[in-house]
């Protein structure tokens, strides 16, 4: 992706050489990451876009990516984009379910140092929805008092999981939502059948169901995240059907709110996946009875 594909807000920031301290990109994972990367690379291009010819573009160009480790034991806490010293990329470690506070602090330290090239500096926080409250509060210090010519770019599928204080300090760039129906996925059929029967499922069986999200937290949390998305989509479809039939939907709406709270707890408070699944299942059952 080149800079021609950048949203107008980002193009204007580069053209005027007036970077805001923070940008919040929300939308599909691939599209937001591509735009954030293009913005970072364009910021160091001598021609103001990704020309692929100047020294800045050559340094920020594709390189074999170093695997990030959120603990810093088996890899770096963050990496450069290409090998450019002024472009930073932070994301969850390979086995992590969140962006760790240690990664944010390491980025803070790096950004407080003098710019390697003396120009703009961009730090991209991919997986920003996986920042817990402590990490987000640490980022606030950078957003409130950024080093000169430095911008943070938060990339997220949804801004809802971020603190209001973080959102308010960023310029928002929301990409058009891609049409995606998780219920249309082939593997969804088995889950939908279980959802349809959840109102008649015993509590003991619900607890057994929740045990499917036991095990290594990274894998269990990822599976539960996908399950919560699917359950929420199923609830939306049920609400639409009941409204068209003139039925009440208060229970379904209450259940949807609980599922949203469960996802937030999973992301921001590092909640136990099995216990979070129990709460979600009991709410789902109560909502559809």
NUNUKE-704252 format. One record per residue (C-alpha): x, y, z; residue in three letters. Coordinates in steps of 0.5 Angstrom, whole numbers, plus 500, padded with zeros to 3 digits. Example, Ala and Ser with C-alpha at 12.3 -4.5 7.8 and 13.67 -1.06 7.14 Angstrom:
BEGIN
{{525,491,516},"ala"},
{{527,498,514},"ser"},
end
This chain:
BEGIN
{{500,500,500},"unk"},
{{503,507,498},"unk"},
{{501,514,501},"unk"},
{{496,515,496},"unk"},
{{491,510,500},"unk"},
{{492,514,506},"unk"},
{{486,517,509},"unk"},
{{486,525,508},"unk"},
{{487,527,515},"unk"},
{{494,523,515},"unk"},
{{496,526,508},"unk"},
{{494,533,511},"unk"},
{{499,532,517},"unk"},
{{505,529,513},"unk"},
{{504,535,508},"unk"},
{{503,540,513},"unk"},
{{509,537,518},"unk"},
{{504,538,524},"unk"},
{{504,531,527},"unk"},
{{498,530,532},"unk"},
{{501,526,538},"unk"},
{{496,521,537},"unk"},
{{492,517,532},"unk"},
{{487,512,533},"unk"},
{{486,508,527},"unk"},
{{480,503,527},"unk"},
{{477,498,523},"unk"},
{{479,491,520},"unk"},
{{485,488,522},"unk"},
{{489,488,516},"unk"},
{{487,495,513},"unk"},
{{488,499,519},"unk"},
{{495,495,520},"unk"},
{{497,497,512},"unk"},
{{495,504,513},"unk"},
{{499,505,519},"unk"},
{{505,502,516},"unk"},
{{504,506,510},"unk"},
{{503,513,514},"unk"},
{{510,511,518},"unk"},
{{514,510,512},"unk"},
{{511,516,508},"unk"},
{{513,520,514},"unk"},
{{521,518,513},"unk"},
{{520,519,506},"unk"},
{{524,525,503},"unk"},
{{519,526,497},"unk"},
{{513,525,502},"unk"},
{{510,519,500},"unk"},
{{513,512,500},"unk"},
{{517,512,493},"unk"},
{{521,506,495},"unk"},
{{527,510,492},"unk"},
{{530,515,497},"unk"},
{{534,513,503},"unk"},
{{528,513,508},"unk"},
{{524,508,504},"unk"},
{{530,504,503},"unk"},
{{531,503,511},"unk"},
{{524,503,512},"unk"},
{{522,497,507},"unk"},
{{520,490,508},"unk"},
{{525,486,512},"unk"},
{{525,479,515},"unk"},
{{521,481,522},"unk"},
{{524,479,528},"unk"},
{{519,476,533},"unk"},
{{517,480,539},"unk"},
{{516,477,546},"unk"},
{{512,481,551},"unk"},
{{517,479,556},"unk"},
{{523,480,553},"unk"},
{{526,473,554},"unk"},
{{526,470,547},"unk"},
{{526,477,543},"unk"},
{{525,484,543},"unk"},
{{519,488,547},"unk"},
{{518,492,540},"unk"},
{{522,492,533},"unk"},
{{524,497,528},"unk"},
{{520,498,522},"unk"},
{{525,495,517},"unk"},
{{531,498,520},"unk"},
{{529,505,521},"unk"},
{{531,508,528},"unk"},
{{525,512,528},"unk"},
{{520,508,526},"unk"},
{{517,503,532},"unk"},
{{512,497,532},"unk"},
{{509,494,538},"unk"},
{{504,488,538},"unk"},
{{503,482,543},"unk"},
{{508,477,543},"unk"},
{{507,471,540},"unk"},
{{504,467,546},"unk"},
{{501,473,549},"unk"},
{{494,475,550},"unk"},
{{496,483,551},"unk"},
{{501,488,550},"unk"},
{{505,488,556},"unk"},
{{506,494,561},"unk"},
{{514,493,560},"unk"},
{{513,494,552},"unk"},
{{510,500,553},"unk"},
{{515,503,558},"unk"},
{{521,500,553},"unk"},
{{518,504,548},"unk"},
{{517,510,552},"unk"},
{{525,510,554},"unk"},
{{526,509,546},"unk"},
{{522,515,545},"unk"},
{{525,520,550},"unk"},
{{532,519,546},"unk"},
{{534,523,541},"unk"},
{{531,522,534},"unk"},
{{536,517,530},"unk"},
{{535,521,524},"unk"},
{{533,528,527},"unk"},
{{526,528,523},"unk"},
{{519,525,525},"unk"},
{{518,519,529},"unk"},
{{512,514,529},"unk"},
{{511,509,534},"unk"},
{{505,504,532},"unk"},
{{501,500,537},"unk"},
{{498,494,534},"unk"},
{{493,490,537},"unk"},
{{491,496,541},"unk"},
{{485,493,544},"unk"},
{{489,488,548},"unk"},
{{492,494,552},"unk"},
{{490,493,559},"unk"},
{{488,499,563},"unk"},
{{495,500,566},"unk"},
{{499,500,559},"unk"},
{{494,505,557},"unk"},
{{495,510,563},"unk"},
{{502,509,561},"unk"},
{{501,511,554},"unk"},
{{497,517,557},"unk"},
{{504,520,559},"unk"},
{{506,520,552},"unk"},
{{500,523,549},"unk"},
{{500,528,553},"unk"},
{{507,530,553},"unk"},
{{510,527,547},"unk"},
{{517,528,544},"unk"},
{{518,533,539},"unk"},
{{516,531,532},"unk"},
{{513,524,535},"unk"},
{{506,521,534},"unk"},
{{503,515,537},"unk"},
{{499,511,532},"unk"},
{{494,506,536},"unk"},
{{491,501,531},"unk"},
{{485,497,533},"unk"},
{{479,493,531},"unk"},
{{474,497,535},"unk"},
{{476,503,540},"unk"},
{{471,501,545},"unk"},
{{476,498,549},"unk"},
{{480,504,550},"unk"},
{{480,508,556},"unk"},
{{476,515,554},"unk"},
{{482,519,556},"unk"},
{{486,515,551},"unk"},
{{481,516,546},"unk"},
{{480,524,547},"unk"},
{{487,525,546},"unk"},
{{488,522,539},"unk"},
{{485,524,532},"unk"},
{{480,519,530},"unk"},
{{481,515,523},"unk"},
{{475,510,522},"unk"},
{{475,506,516},"unk"},
{{469,503,513},"unk"},
{{467,496,516},"unk"},
{{468,490,512},"unk"},
{{462,486,511},"unk"},
{{463,480,515},"unk"},
{{458,475,518},"unk"},
{{461,470,523},"unk"},
{{455,466,523},"unk"},
{{456,465,515},"unk"},
{{463,461,517},"unk"},
{{463,454,516},"unk"},
{{465,452,523},"unk"},
{{459,457,526},"unk"},
{{454,452,525},"unk"},
{{456,447,530},"unk"},
{{456,453,535},"unk"},
{{449,456,533},"unk"},
{{446,449,534},"unk"},
{{448,450,541},"unk"},
{{446,457,542},"unk"},
{{439,455,540},"unk"},
{{439,450,545},"unk"},
{{442,454,551},"unk"},
{{435,456,554},"unk"},
{{434,449,555},"unk"},
{{441,447,558},"unk"},
{{442,445,565},"unk"},
{{447,449,569},"unk"},
{{452,443,570},"unk"},
{{452,442,562},"unk"},
{{454,450,562},"unk"},
{{459,449,566},"unk"},
{{462,443,562},"unk"},
{{461,448,556},"unk"},
{{466,453,560},"unk"},
{{471,448,561},"unk"},
{{472,448,554},"unk"},
{{476,454,555},"unk"},
{{481,451,560},"unk"},
{{488,450,558},"unk"},
{{494,455,556},"unk"},
{{491,462,557},"unk"},
{{493,465,550},"unk"},
{{490,460,546},"unk"},
{{484,459,551},"unk"},
{{483,467,551},"unk"},
{{483,467,543},"unk"},
{{478,462,542},"unk"},
{{474,465,547},"unk"},
{{475,472,544},"unk"},
{{472,468,537},"unk"},
{{466,465,541},"unk"},
{{464,471,544},"unk"},
{{464,475,537},"unk"},
{{460,469,535},"unk"},
{{455,469,541},"unk"},
{{454,476,540},"unk"},
{{452,476,532},"unk"},
{{447,470,534},"unk"},
{{444,475,539},"unk"},
{{444,480,534},"unk"},
{{440,476,529},"unk"},
{{435,473,535},"unk"},
{{434,481,536},"unk"},
{{432,482,529},"unk"},
{{428,476,528},"unk"},
{{424,478,535},"unk"},
{{423,485,533},"unk"},
{{420,483,526},"unk"},
{{415,478,530},"unk"},
{{413,484,535},"unk"},
{{417,480,541},"unk"},
{{420,483,547},"unk"},
{{428,483,547},"unk"},
{{430,486,554},"unk"},
{{433,479,556},"unk"},
{{437,479,549},"unk"},
{{440,486,550},"unk"},
{{442,485,557},"unk"},
{{446,478,555},"unk"},
{{449,482,549},"unk"},
{{451,487,555},"unk"},
{{454,482,559},"unk"},
{{458,479,553},"unk"},
{{461,486,552},"unk"},
{{463,486,559},"unk"},
{{466,479,559},"unk"},
{{470,481,552},"unk"},
{{473,487,556},"unk"},
{{475,483,562},"unk"},
{{478,478,558},"unk"},
{{482,484,554},"unk"},
{{483,489,560},"unk"},
{{483,485,566},"unk"},
{{487,479,564},"unk"},
{{481,475,566},"unk"},
{{481,467,567},"unk"},
{{478,465,560},"unk"},
{{474,459,563},"unk"},
{{471,463,569},"unk"},
{{469,469,563},"unk"},
{{466,463,559},"unk"},
{{461,461,565},"unk"},
{{459,468,566},"unk"},
{{457,469,559},"unk"},
{{454,463,558},"unk"},
{{449,464,564},"unk"},
{{448,471,562},"unk"},
{{446,468,555},"unk"},
{{441,463,558},"unk"},
{{438,468,562},"unk"},
{{437,472,556},"unk"},
{{434,467,552},"unk"},
{{429,464,557},"unk"},
end
